[in-house]
Amino acid sequence: MAVTLVEKGVTGQVDFDSHTSGVVEWAVALLNEVTPGERHGRPFAAPTGDALLAAVRQAVPEFRPSDVPTQAQAAELAEWAARLRHVVELVDTGDLDTACTELNRIMRESNAVPTLSRHGGEPWHLHFHSADAAWAISWAASMATGLAVVLGNAAVERLGLCNAPACDRVYIDLSRNGTRRFCSTACQNRVKAAAFRARRAAP
């Protein structure tokens, strides 16, 4: 996450932990790919079988050959994703207290623990799961802790559900101005187009 740095009269942002920001973005991508609801104005069914495996592999990066999940592992992570999505839904309704309580429960059950790790030629960085954690639970712990950083921050308002009609996909705004309220450009354009048509139709 980025923090403000003031040095010799110069103010700017330094990203001390891009890995955490990446985990949050991967969590959002996962929730949007494997949980049912609505997407871009249409009903969205949760994928199963091979489609679920493909969706998980699309959302979650594979840093090493051993990171390629099986169908069973993908299904297990999808179950954790459903619980994480419920947390985001609570945040979106303004019930931050319940959201934090539920997220604490998920972190405990996934045995989230800070661990410095290095792999794939990367420098040392902070993971949020034990070194011997199984694939699905390691991602569940990491994603839950990444979202906890958001919920425990004043920027929690940057996390929510898409504001477009007939879409409930999750968005996270990591931009500097913090004005994003849609899951995608497609949904933002749908809303703008509808508003334009409404203005033209007005007497």
Phi and psi in degrees as GROMACS dihedral restraints (atoms count N, CA, C in turn):
[ dihedral_restraints ]
;  ai    aj    ak    al  type     phi  dphi    fc
    3     4     5     6     1   -82.4    20    10
    4     5     6     7     1   143.8    20    10
    6     7     8     9     1  -127.2    20    10
    7     8     9    10     1   155.5    20    10
    9    10    11    12     1   -83.8    20    10
   10    11    12    13     1   134.6    20    10
   12    13    14    15     1  -120.0    20    10
   13    14    15    16     1   127.9    20    10
   15    16    17    18     1  -117.7    20    10
   16    17    18    19     1   118.4    20    10
   18    19    20    21     1  -145.9    20    10
   19    20    21    22     1   123.3    20    10
   21    22    23    24     1    53.6    20    10
   22    23    24    25     1    40.0    20    10
   24    25    26    27     1    81.0    20    10
   25    26    27    28     1     3.3    20    10
   27    28    29    30     1  -108.5    20    10
   28    29    30    31     1   127.0    20    10
   30    31    32    33     1  -107.7    20    10
   31    32    33    34     1   134.9    20    10
   33    34    35    36     1  -160.3    20    10
   34    35    36    37     1  -176.7    20    10
   36    37    38    39     1  -114.3    20    10
   37    38    39    40     1   137.4    20    10
   39    40    41    42     1  -122.4    20    10
   40    41    42    43     1   128.4    20    10
   42    43    44    45     1   -91.2    20    10
   43    44    45    46     1    96.6    20    10
   45    46    47    48     1   -78.1    20    10
   46    47    48    49     1   -19.7    20    10
   48    49    50    51     1  -144.8    20    10
   49    50    51    52     1    76.0    20    10
   51    52    53    54     1   -66.8    20    10
   52    53    54    55     1   -24.1    20    10
   54    55    56    57     1   -62.9    20    10
   55    56    57    58     1   -42.1    20    10
   57    58    59    60     1   -64.0    20    10
   58    59    60    61     1   -43.8    20    10
   60    61    62    63     1   -60.0    20    10
   61    62    63    64     1   -39.9    20    10
   63    64    65    66     1   -63.1    20    10
   64    65    66    67     1   -42.3    20    10
   66    67    68    69     1   -61.5    20    10
   67    68    69    70     1   -41.1    20    10
   69    70    71    72     1   -62.9    20    10
   70    71    72    73     1   -43.4    20    10
   72    73    74    75     1   -65.9    20    10
   73    74    75    76     1   -37.5    20    10
   75    76    77    78     1   -67.2    20    10
   76    77    78    79     1   -36.1    20    10
   78    79    80    81     1   -62.5    20    10
   79    80    81    82     1   -45.9    20    10
   81    82    83    84     1   -61.3    20    10
   82    83    84    85     1   -43.6    20    10
   84    85    86    87     1   -60.6    20    10
   85    86    87    88     1   -42.1    20    10
   87    88    89    90     1   -63.4    20    10
   88    89    90    91     1   -48.0    20    10
   90    91    92    93     1   -58.4    20    10
   91    92    93    94     1   -39.1    20    10
   93    94    95    96     1   -73.5    20    10
   94    95    96    97     1   -22.4    20    10
   96    97    98    99     1   -92.8    20    10
   97    98    99   100     1   -25.5    20    10
   99   100   101   102     1  -120.5    20    10
  100   101   102   103     1    -2.2    20    10
  102   103   104   105     1  -108.7    20    10
  103   104   105   106     1   141.8    20    10
  105   106   107   108     1   -76.7    20    10
  106   107   108   109     1   165.8    20    10
  108   109   110   111     1   152.1    20    10
  109   110   111   112     1  -124.7    20    10
  111   112   113   114     1  -133.0    20    10
  112   113   114   115     1   147.7    20    10
  114   115   116   117     1  -145.3    20    10
  115   116   117   118     1   124.0    20    10
  117   118   119   120     1    53.5    20    10
  118   119   120   121     1    38.2    20    10
  120   121   122   123     1    91.0    20    10
  121   122   123   124     1     4.8    20    10
  123   124   125   126     1  -133.8    20    10
  124   125   126   127     1   153.6    20    10
  126   127   128   129     1   -61.1    20    10
  127   128   129   130     1   145.6    20    10
  129   130   131   132     1  -129.5    20    10
  130   131   132   133     1   119.5    20    10
  132   133   134   135     1   -94.8    20    10
  133   134   135   136     1   141.5    20    10
  135   136   137   138     1   -65.6    20    10
  136   137   138   139     1   133.6    20    10
  138   139   140   141     1   -70.8    20    10
  139   140   141   142     1   158.7    20    10
  141   142   143   144     1  -135.6    20    10
  142   143   144   145     1   166.4    20    10
  144   145   146   147     1    57.4    20    10
  145   146   147   148     1  -132.9    20    10
  147   148   149   150     1   -62.0    20    10
  148   149   150   151     1   -35.2    20    10
  150   151   152   153     1   -65.3    20    10
  151   152   153   154     1   -38.0    20    10
  153   154   155   156     1   -66.1    20    10
  154   155   156   157     1   -44.3    20    10
  156   157   158   159     1   -59.3    20    10
  157   158   159   160     1   -42.8    20    10
  159   160   161   162     1   -65.3    20    10
  160   161   162   163     1   -38.9    20    10
  162   163   164   165     1   -65.7    20    10
  163   164   165   166     1   -42.1    20    10
  165   166   167   168     1   -65.3    20    10
  166   167   168   169     1   -43.1    20    10
  168   169   170   171     1   -66.1    20    10
  169   170   171   172     1   -29.8    20    10
  171   172   173   174     1   -71.5    20    10
  172   173   174   175     1   -36.2    20    10
  174   175   176   177     1   -84.8    20    10
  175   176   177   178     1   -33.3    20    10
  177   178   179   180     1  -108.9    20    10
  178   179   180   181     1   127.1    20    10
  180   181   182   183     1   -69.7    20    10
  181   182   183   184     1   152.4    20    10
  183   184   185   186     1  -113.4    20    10
  184   185   186   187     1   102.1    20    10
  186   187   188   189     1   -79.5    20    10
  187   188   189   190     1   -27.7    20    10
  189   190   191   192     1  -138.6    20    10
  190   191   192   193     1   160.2    20    10
  192   193   194   195     1   -54.8    20    10
  193   194   195   196     1   -32.2    20    10
  195   196   197   198     1   -73.0    20    10
  196   197   198   199     1    -7.8    20    10
  198   199   200   201     1   -83.6    20    10
  199   200   201   202     1    -5.1    20    10
  201   202   203   204     1   -72.5    20    10
  202   203   204   205     1   116.9    20    10
  204   205   206   207     1   -79.5    20    10
  205   206   207   208     1   158.3    20    10
  207   208   209   210     1   -89.0    20    10
  208   209   210   211     1   171.9    20    10
  210   211   212   213     1   -60.6    20    10
  211   212   213   214     1   -40.7    20    10
  213   214   215   216     1   -64.0    20    10
  214   215   216   217     1   -41.2    20    10
  216   217   218   219     1   -66.7    20    10
  217   218   219   220     1   -39.3    20    10
  219   220   221   222     1   -63.4    20    10
  220   221   222   223     1   -41.6    20    10
  222   223   224   225     1   -65.3    20    10
  223   224   225   226     1   -38.1    20    10
  225   226   227   228     1   -65.0    20    10
  226   227   228   229     1   -43.0    20    10
  228   229   230   231     1   -66.5    20    10
  229   230   231   232     1   -33.6    20    10
  231   232   233   234     1   -63.2    20    10
  232   233   234   235     1   -34.5    20    10
  234   235   236   237     1   -65.4    20    10
  235   236   237   238     1   -42.7    20    10
  237   238   239   240     1   -63.2    20    10
  238   239   240   241     1   -39.3    20    10
  240   241   242   243     1   -61.0    20    10
  241   242   243   244     1   -38.0    20    10
  243   244   245   246     1   -61.1    20    10
  244   245   246   247     1   -39.4    20    10
  246   247   248   249     1   -69.3    20    10
  247   248   249   250     1   -39.4    20    10
  249   250   251   252     1   -67.2    20    10
  250   251   252   253     1   -35.9    20    10
  252   253   254   255     1   -63.0    20    10
  253   254   255   256     1   -39.7    20    10
  255   256   257   258     1   -58.8    20    10
  256   257   258   259     1   -37.2    20    10
  258   259   260   261     1   -61.0    20    10
  259   260   261   262     1   -45.1    20    10
  261   262   263   264     1   -64.0    20    10
  262   263   264   265     1   -39.3    20    10
  264   265   266   267     1   -59.8    20    10
  265   266   267   268     1   -40.4    20    10
  267   268   269   270     1   -65.3    20    10
  268   269   270   271     1   -41.3    20    10
  270   271   272   273     1   -60.5    20    10
  271   272   273   274     1   -42.8    20    10
  273   274   275   276     1   -64.0    20    10
  274   275   276   277     1   -31.6    20    10
  276   277   278   279     1   -85.3    20    10
  277   278   279   280     1    -3.3    20    10
  279   280   281   282     1    90.8    20    10
  280   281   282   283     1     5.0    20    10
  282   283   284   285     1   -91.8    20    10
  283   284   285   286     1    70.1    20    10
  285   286   287   288     1   -67.4    20    10
  286   287   288   289     1   -34.2    20    10
  288   289   290   291     1   -60.7    20    10
  289   290   291   292     1   -48.2    20    10
  291   292   293   294     1   -67.5    20    10
  292   293   294   295     1   -37.2    20    10
  294   295   296   297     1   -60.4    20    10
  295   296   297   298     1   -45.6    20    10
  297   298   299   300     1   -67.8    20    10
  298   299   300   301     1   -38.1    20    10
  300   301   302   303     1   -62.1    20    10
  301   302   303   304     1   -44.6    20    10
  303   304   305   306     1   -67.6    20    10
  304   305   306   307     1   -39.1    20    10
  306   307   308   309     1   -67.8    20    10
  307   308   309   310     1   -35.8    20    10
  309   310   311   312     1   -59.5    20    10
  310   311   312   313     1   -40.6    20    10
  312   313   314   315     1   -64.4    20    10
  313   314   315   316     1   -42.3    20    10
  315   316   317   318     1   -63.9    20    10
  316   317   318   319     1   -42.4    20    10
  318   319   320   321     1   -63.8    20    10
  319   320   321   322     1   -39.1    20    10
  321   322   323   324     1   -65.2    20    10
  322   323   324   325     1   -44.6    20    10
  324   325   326   327     1   -71.0    20    10
  325   326   327   328     1   -26.0    20    10
  327   328   329   330     1   -93.3    20    10
  328   329   330   331     1     4.6    20    10
  330   331   332   333     1    56.2    20    10
  331   332   333   334     1    45.1    20    10
  333   334   335   336     1   -64.2    20    10
  334   335   336   337     1   128.3    20    10
  336   337   338   339     1  -149.5    20    10
  337   338   339   340     1   134.9    20    10
  339   340   341   342     1   -68.5    20    10
  340   341   342   343     1   131.5    20    10
  342   343   344   345     1  -144.3    20    10
  343   344   345   346     1   125.7    20    10
  345   346   347   348     1   -76.1    20    10
  346   347   348   349     1   132.2    20    10
  348   349   350   351     1  -139.8    20    10
  349   350   351   352     1   155.6    20    10
  351   352   353   354     1  -142.6    20    10
  352   353   354   355     1   130.7    20    10
  354   355   356   357     1  -159.5    20    10
  355   356   357   358     1   160.9    20    10
  357   358   359   360     1    59.9    20    10
  358   359   360   361     1    28.7    20    10
  360   361   362   363     1    77.5    20    10
  361   362   363   364     1     4.4    20    10
  363   364   365   366     1   -81.2    20    10
  364   365   366   367     1   158.6    20    10
  366   367   368   369     1   -72.3    20    10
  367   368   369   370     1   170.5    20    10
  369   370   371   372     1   -58.1    20    10
  370   371   372   373     1   136.6    20    10
  372   373   374   375     1  -150.4    20    10
  373   374   375   376     1   166.5    20    10
  375   376   377   378     1   -91.4    20    10
  376   377   378   379     1   124.0    20    10
  378   379   380   381     1  -103.6    20    10
  379   380   381   382     1   166.7    20    10
  381   382   383   384     1  -122.8    20    10
  382   383   384   385     1    34.4    20    10
  384   385   386   387     1  -148.0    20    10
  385   386   387   388     1   159.2    20    10
  387   388   389   390     1   -67.1    20    10
  388   389   390   391     1   155.6    20    10
  390   391   392   393     1   -63.1    20    10
  391   392   393   394     1   -27.4    20    10
  393   394   395   396     1  -102.8    20    10
  394   395   396   397     1    15.2    20    10
  396   397   398   399     1   -67.8    20    10
  397   398   399   400     1   144.4    20    10
  399   400   401   402     1   -67.0    20    10
  400   401   402   403     1   162.5    20    10
  402   403   404   405     1   -55.5    20    10
  403   404   405   406     1   -55.8    20    10
  405   406   407   408     1   -64.5    20    10
  406   407   408   409     1   -44.5    20    10
  408   409   410   411     1   -71.3    20    10
  409   410   411   412     1   -28.0    20    10
  411   412   413   414     1   -66.5    20    10
  412   413   414   415     1   -40.1    20    10
  414   415   416   417     1   -70.4    20    10
  415   416   417   418     1   -38.3    20    10
  417   418   419   420     1   -61.0    20    10
  418   419   420   421     1   -44.9    20    10
  420   421   422   423     1   -63.6    20    10
  421   422   423   424     1   -43.8    20    10
  423   424   425   426     1   -64.6    20    10
  424   425   426   427     1   -45.8    20    10
  426   427   428   429     1   -67.7    20    10
  427   428   429   430     1   -39.0    20    10
  429   430   431   432     1   -63.2    20    10
  430   431   432   433     1   -42.1    20    10
  432   433   434   435     1   -70.3    20    10
  433   434   435   436     1   -38.7    20    10
  435   436   437   438     1   -59.3    20    10
  436   437   438   439     1   -43.7    20    10
  438   439   440   441     1   -67.4    20    10
  439   440   441   442     1   -31.7    20    10
  441   442   443   444     1   -63.0    20    10
  442   443   444   445     1   -36.5    20    10
  444   445   446   447     1   -60.2    20    10
  445   446   447   448     1   -38.9    20    10
  447   448   449   450     1   -69.1    20    10
  448   449   450   451     1   -46.8    20    10
  450   451   452   453     1   -66.1    20    10
  451   452   453   454     1   -28.0    20    10
  453   454   455   456     1   -91.6    20    10
  454   455   456   457     1    22.4    20    10
  456   457   458   459     1  -130.1    20    10
  457   458   459   460     1   152.6    20    10
  459   460   461   462     1   -62.3    20    10
  460   461   462   463     1   -18.9    20    10
  462   463   464   465     1   -82.3    20    10
  463   464   465   466     1    13.1    20    10
  465   466   467   468     1   -59.2    20    10
  466   467   468   469     1   -25.4    20    10
  468   469   470   471     1   -65.8    20    10
  469   470   471   472     1   -11.6    20    10
  471   472   473   474     1   -83.6    20    10
  472   473   474   475     1     0.1    20    10
  474   475   476   477     1  -113.3    20    10
  475   476   477   478     1   132.1    20    10
  477   478   479   480     1  -179.7    20    10
  478   479   480   481     1  -165.7    20    10
  480   481   482   483     1  -103.9    20    10
  481   482   483   484     1   146.6    20    10
  483   484   485   486     1   -50.2    20    10
  484   485   486   487     1   135.4    20    10
  486   487   488   489     1   -83.6    20    10
  487   488   489   490     1    -4.3    20    10
  489   490   491   492     1   -75.8    20    10
  490   491   492   493     1   148.6    20    10
  492   493   494   495     1   -60.0    20    10
  493   494   495   496     1   144.9    20    10
  495   496   497   498     1    55.6    20    10
  496   497   498   499     1    39.0    20    10
  498   499   500   501     1  -148.6    20    10
  499   500   501   502     1   128.7    20    10
  501   502   503   504     1  -128.0    20    10
  502   503   504   505     1    27.4    20    10
  504   505   506   507     1   -71.8    20    10
  505   506   507   508     1   153.9    20    10
  507   508   509   510     1   -82.0    20    10
  508   509   510   511     1   145.1    20    10
  510   511   512   513     1  -126.9    20    10
  511   512   513   514     1   151.1    20    10
  513   514   515   516     1  -134.6    20    10
  514   515   516   517     1   129.0    20    10
  516   517   518   519     1  -105.7    20    10
  517   518   519   520     1   107.0    20    10
  519   520   521   522     1  -104.6    20    10
  520   521   522   523     1    14.6    20    10
  522   523   524   525     1   -77.8    20    10
  523   524   525   526     1   171.6    20    10
  525   526   527   528     1   -71.3    20    10
  526   527   528   529     1   -40.0    20    10
  528   529   530   531     1   -86.3    20    10
  529   530   531   532     1   -19.4    20    10
  531   532   533   534     1    65.3    20    10
  532   533   534   535     1    39.7    20    10
  534   535   536   537     1  -108.3    20    10
  535   536   537   538     1     2.0    20    10
  537   538   539   540     1   -70.5    20    10
  538   539   540   541     1   134.7    20    10
  540   541   542   543     1  -137.5    20    10
  541   542   543   544     1    15.5    20    10
  543   544   545   546     1  -128.2    20    10
  544   545   546   547     1   155.3    20    10
  546   547   548   549     1   -76.3    20    10
  547   548   549   550     1   -19.9    20    10
  549   550   551   552     1  -160.6    20    10
  550   551   552   553     1   165.0    20    10
  552   553   554   555     1   -63.9    20    10
  553   554   555   556     1   -34.1    20    10
  555   556   557   558     1   -59.0    20    10
  556   557   558   559     1   -45.2    20    10
  558   559   560   561     1   -69.9    20    10
  559   560   561   562     1   -38.6    20    10
  561   562   563   564     1   -61.0    20    10
  562   563   564   565     1   -42.2    20    10
  564   565   566   567     1   -67.9    20    10
  565   566   567   568     1   -34.8    20    10
  567   568   569   570     1   -60.6    20    10
  568   569   570   571     1   -43.7    20    10
  570   571   572   573     1   -67.1    20    10
  571   572   573   574     1   -42.7    20    10
  573   574   575   576     1   -63.0    20    10
  574   575   576   577     1   -42.1    20    10
  576   577   578   579     1   -65.0    20    10
  577   578   579   580     1   -40.4    20    10
  579   580   581   582     1   -65.3    20    10
  580   581   582   583     1   -40.5    20    10
  582   583   584   585     1   -65.5    20    10
  583   584   585   586     1   -38.4    20    10
  585   586   587   588     1   -65.0    20    10
  586   587   588   589     1   -43.7    20    10
  588   589   590   591     1   -63.6    20    10
  589   590   591   592     1   -38.1    20    10
  591   592   593   594     1   -64.9    20    10
  592   593   594   595     1   -39.9    20    10
  594   595   596   597     1   -65.9    20    10
  595   596   597   598     1   -39.1    20    10
  597   598   599   600     1   -69.4    20    10
  598   599   600   601     1   -31.8    20    10
  600   601   602   603     1   -81.6    20    10
  601   602   603   604     1   -14.8    20    10
  603   604   605   606     1   -68.2    20    10
  604   605   606   607     1   141.0    20    10
